[in-house]
Amino acid sequence: MKDYELKKFTEKTLNSTKRDWEKVAGSDAFATEYGFVFDWTESHIDYQKGQNDSLAYGMFAPRAQKAIAIVEVIQREQAKKGLTKMLKLWITPEYWDADSNRREIASIMLCAMQGTLLLSKQNQSKTVKIYGRNDQMLSVLHTVHVMFSDLIDKGELSGVTVNVVDRWLEIKLADQGRKK
């Protein structure tokens, strides 16, 4: 499994990602499949706005200047129990063939979820939800659910329960060490 990190975009890393994805997809396919994604991303990287906003983050390999995926995350404060949701994940066109890239996509999603869990600490979230927008991504969520379950069973991830509920992967965090 490759190691990716969920990070804020800079103008430089966003532009680098856009150029790379367009090169891989081709200009026509890029315009059709990703044009709106990058328009949205450009308008959702003001990380100073605070919580309750939808924000774009990138999944980056170590020392990379271009993202392998774009992740939409929303954080909400809800009376003593914050909620963080990972709503969308757009993966580089390099992995368009989901069937032959299932493990790599699952690895990217697992790292995105781990990054989302780290973000959830900002508002003391007790629940993190990840949405399976389409059947392919829902299938990958089930794969990731198994991966998370393995980490929990091995004792590498404690104080966490993971379940698939409808199209959501729900990760519930224990109260230990959290502010009330």
Residue pairs with C-beta under 8 A, 6 or more apart in sequence:
1 107
1 110
2 61
2 104
2 107
2 108
2 111
3 61
3 62
3 111
4 59
4 60
4 61
4 68
4 69
4 107
4 108
4 111
4 112
4 115
5 59
5 60
5 62
5 111
5 115
6 57
6 58
6 59
6 71
6 111
6 112
6 114
6 115
6 116
6 118
6 119
7 13
7 57
7 58
7 59
7 60
7 115
8 45
8 47
8 57
8 58
9 17
9 41
9 45
9 56
9 57
9 58
9 67
12 65
13 58
13 60
13 65
13 66
13 67
14 38
14 41
14 42
14 45
14 58
16 65
16 66
17 58
17 66
17 67
17 70
18 38
19 66
20 66
20 92
21 30
21 34
21 38
21 92
21 93
22 30
22 34
24 92
24 93
24 94
25 33
25 34
25 93
29 93
30 93
33 93
34 90
34 93
37 70
37 90
40 56
41 56
41 70
44 53
44 54
44 55
44 56
44 72
45 55
45 56
46 53
46 55
47 55
49 55
51 75
51 76
51 77
51 122
51 123
52 74
52 75
52 76
52 77
53 74
53 75
54 72
54 73
54 74
54 87
55 72
55 73
55 74
56 70
56 71
56 72
57 70
57 71
57 73
57 115
57 119
58 67
58 68
58 69
58 70
58 71
59 67
59 68
59 69
59 70
59 71
59 108
59 111
59 112
59 115
60 66
60 67
60 68
61 68
67 92
68 91
68 92
68 94
68 108
69 89
69 90
69 91
69 92
69 108
69 112
70 88
70 89
70 90
71 86
71 88
71 89
71 90
71 112
71 115
71 116
72 86
72 87
72 88
72 89
73 84
73 85
73 86
73 87
73 116
73 119
74 84
74 85
74 87
75 82
75 83
75 84
75 85
75 119
75 120
75 122
75 123
75 125
76 82
76 83
76 84
76 85
76 123
77 123
80 180
81 124
81 125
81 126
81 127
82 120
82 123
82 124
82 125
82 126
83 125
83 126
83 127
83 128
83 129
84 116
84 117
84 119
84 120
84 123
84 125
84 127
84 128
84 129
85 128
85 129
85 130
85 131
86 112
86 113
86 116
86 128
86 129
86 130
86 131
87 131
87 133
88 131
88 133
89 108
89 109
89 112
89 137
91 105
91 108
95 101
95 104
95 105
95 108
98 105
98 136
98 140
102 139
102 140
102 143
103 143
105 140
106 140
106 143
106 144
106 147
109 130
109 137
109 140
109 141
109 144
110 144
110 147
110 148
112 130
113 128
113 130
113 144
113 148
113 169
113 171
116 128
116 130
117 128
117 171
117 173
120 128
120 173
124 178
124 179
125 173
126 172
126 173
126 175
126 178
127 170
127 171
127 172
127 173
128 170
128 171
128 173
129 168
129 169
129 170
129 171
130 141
130 144
130 168
130 169
130 171
131 167
131 168
132 138
132 139
132 140
132 141
132 167
132 168
132 169
133 167
138 167
141 164
141 167
141 169
142 164
144 169
145 162
145 163
145 164
145 169
148 157
148 160
148 162
148 171
149 162
151 157
152 158
152 160
152 161
152 162
158 174
159 173
159 174
159 176
160 171
160 172
160 173
160 174
161 171
161 172
162 169
162 170
162 171
162 172
163 169
163 170
163 172
164 170
